[in-house]
Amino acid sequence: AEEIDRECDALNAMGYEHLLLVTGEHQNKVGMDYFRQHLPSIRKKVSSLMMEVQPLSTENYAELKTLGLDGVMVYQETYNASTYQYHHLKGQKQDFFWRLETPERLGQAGIDKIGLGALIGLSKDWRTDCYFLATHLSFLQKHYWQSRYSISFPRLRPCAGGIEPASLMDDPQLVQLICAFRLFAPEVELS
């Protein structure tokens, strides 16, 4: 708790007021007990608190909102179920539909901001993943219109010792995709 407090003070000293906590998906280390313990004190030090966290239940998200949570980023990684299964072999993360339905649970819990994204290059056709990302966004905006949305475009790139991309998106294609999303959803934050 003291280390978290010092980190928040250091961020404040640098002028940061908006915080994205990235926790990973280890339930025993960063589950609801951990969040209950630390979110209230973190929230006192920031103007906006968002998390990139493992998919949780609607009830858990609603509780996190009472603790000061403003938004959650959850990336489907791919909308191709067989590709998803290939890369997620164990644990709760292997449940494709549990992850796919996470933004709906966020909307049901009344979370203010919901961040979506697909890991471009994980599947063989990044265009298909981006199409389904847009379709997913459209569905959510119609059903959970009280929430704000953001879209991220992370790209899987070739690197030594890493996962080889199944498809590559070059820079002009990324710019074209960002422009298409800007036209499709002009009010959505893009990163």
Phi, psi and omega in degrees: 000321180294321180294318177298317180299316178296320179297317178298317178298319179296318178295317177299319180297332178273359176094007180277130180241346182246126188237134172247114177271124178251117189250342189079194188232032179267100185304321183290328182269322184226057177262195184300323179299318178297315180296317179300323183288322192250334183300315182302318181288325177294316183300327180296341186255356183228158178278329182217134182233119177236161180226148166245103196220161178301151178302134181236176178282163176303318181297319178296317178296320178298320178294317178299325177298319179293339179272359176112006181287132179261324186204163180223134172261128176218118184259128179291336182075307173206147176265003177269110187299320182290322176295318178301312181298323181298325184265351182232094191266341183209168179078180182295335181296340180288349180278097183306313186286328175300318179289316181301324183273359181302313179300328176295317178297324176297316178297318179297328180278354179078025178295134187294318184227132182238122179257132182239160174181159173237143178280099187292121181110349179290322178260170185289338181229096182296332180296321179296315177301318181291326175298312180293328174299315178295320178296318178299313178302314181299316178301311182297318180297327179286323185266331182233059186292345179286337181274153171265161184226153171223154179234135176243150182237064178288138180248134173279123183242151178298137175203153180295130177080003182251180176290129176284130179299141175282337175209152180245141174247124178274174184299315177299324177293322177297315178299317179299318179296315179299317178297320179297317178292326178296320177291320182291319184221078188298335184268353185277137177289133181243138174217000000 
